[in-house]
Amino acid sequence: MDFENSVEKLDKYFKRLSKGKAQKIKPSHVEKVIGKLAKKEVLLRAEIKDTKKESKIERLERKLGLLHEQQSRARWLLEEISKQ
Amino acid sequence: MMKKLLLPVILLVLSLGFWASSDFQEIAAGVAIFLFGMLMLEDGFKLFSGGFLEKALERATGSVPRSLGFGIVATTIMQSSSLVSVITISFLSAGLISLLGGVGIIFGANIGTTTGAWLVAGFGLKVKISAYALPMLAISIVLVFQKNKYWRGAGFVLAGLGFLFLGIHHMKEGFEAFKDQFDLTRFALEGLLGLVVYTLVGTAATVVMQSSHATMVLIITALAAGQISYENALALAIGANIGTTITAIIGSFTANYQGKRLALAHLIFNMMTAGVALIFISPLRLAVDFVSAGVGIPDTDYALKLAVFHTIFNLLGVIIMLPLLKWLIGFLERTIAQPEEDLSEPKYLSEAVDEFPQTIEIAMRREVKHLYDNAAELIVHGLNLHRHDLYSAKDIAATVEASREPVEFDIDERYEARIKTLYSAIVEFATRVGAKDMPEDVMQDIYSLRDVAGRIVRAVKSVKHLRANAIQYTETQQGLVTDLYNVLRTEIARILVEIRKLDLADPEDRSSLWLDQERIQVESDARATNSAVETLIRNHDLDAFMATSFLNDSNYAYSAMRDLLGAARTYYIETEDAMAEVERILALEDDELSSIVLSALRDDKGESAP
């Protein structure tokens, strides 16, 4: 999964920010979201551990895969915001 | 009848007064200017709501001493116990504060309102306040025309104070001149009769003006001009305390049962305080003399002594009522019982919450959740399922498969009663508050919540469309078609379970991003279902008629899922703006969803990406 859309949305956000139409994102805001994704990871792993049905495990693992993508996207955003 | 008579009677009295005396005109104009100032003061402070005021109020109700303190401070600053009681009713109706906290604030407001008498008696009568009023009014108009709402608010507050000062000045001047023509002390009544009659007059005057503050100023200025006796002034002040409960009573007409309880508490408290003051009027007078002598107030300064009396008897009321607070709450709860819950009626969108941005937003949010709860019940029952089975299931697919017995109910009737009525109330509320001067960010949230409600309603409608076939094909095992419909039922059920998990999670832990995983699942399942049906048709395992019905129903089902997820993503997005920005930047767009699903399908087929 590439970050093209997020890059575009971040650019638009910065434009709105420069016009005073958005609230400034601080690194702590992104860190908080990263923490929330980590919380979901804990929940998903616990659910996988608790599940015996093969098809359900597959579904949960796909969710975990997407979660990892979201986490790397959030880390990228943290870097971008920290540069500002 | 009384209401119809009141206006002509007031106009007649005023006309007679104007005809009899030009000084009466000045007194009446003084009262009018004063009341106008009160209105401007209230409008000004309302512009400060949407932030500081609400946060302070929410924090203030943690304990009885804190709510009492808030009532005192807020009323002292705003010089209006009416505004404080209206805000409190509004917050109580929106469920933002407890009844105990609300009653505490009202008690505090009764103490806070006594500062008004001190200001007028100690400052207003001794200084030429009209000299301050005119520059205040001139500066205020400059501020009122500013774009920034806080500057505008400050302008209204300043103008309000300016008009209060001007009103006091005209009342003072009017009474000074009036005493040369008429001697109102002729009407002075002594003893018990005087006490009763003047208490009733004070009550009536406050009911008419809806401001005890205005009545107190009128009493103090008349007293200072020697137009009423000190004894009668005390009774008038007691009457003003009774009359002031009218504001909360009127405010409670549009409030829910909690607002009505608060208005009753206000009435009981003020009646009891007045009763105690009337019974112990002689010892109270001695106490006033004692305190006045102690703080150096001259024995003949009756205006200041009235302020002392006003403070002492309100304090006394609070001291008496505080130990009875638990009893009072119990009495209120018994007298005005919580109405039995009617799921078809809006629970939070009463007119009492209309005035303040914070209460509007919270009430709207809660009502949309109420709509969602009704919708979830209807969707689950519409698919012959039960929420308690689903929410406790380890294997949702197995639970759905096992749930075959039809849930008998009229889905159209239930939709009309529990969905459409609430949705109409939500749309009407959003339109109503949209017509008010609300901050832009608040209105954006309101409209976004209205759209959430719209998506919830669409989801219910979709389920209504597919219910007949879903029941027909899943009541008994009919082979492949039953399996297909069970897949749809299972997927909708999974979405509801995931939304519930998000709802139950600690707001500090949850994120609307969690639902992106479900969005991918829905898109992937939708494609897989279509592809499976095509294969079944090709292989003649499913006849074209059944397949067409199913494809139509699957479209309804996936629309319902998308609407439910869309609604939940908007509803559960972070409330803090910067955090919401982060979530929006990280969230998957629809085109990303499609490309992820396609890429997963290619991976499954072993194709390489172009």
Interface residues (C-beta under 8 A of the other chain):
Chain A: M1 N5 S6 K9 L10 Y13 A22 Q23 K24 I25 K26 H29 V30 K32 V33 G35 K36 L37 K39 K40 D50 T51 K53 K56 R59 R62 K63 L66 L67 Q70 R73 A74 L77
Chain B: K394 D395 A505 D509 R510 S511 L513 W514 D516 Q517 I520 Q521 E576 D577 A578 M579 E581 V582 E583 R584 I585 L586 L588 E589 D591 E592 I596 A600
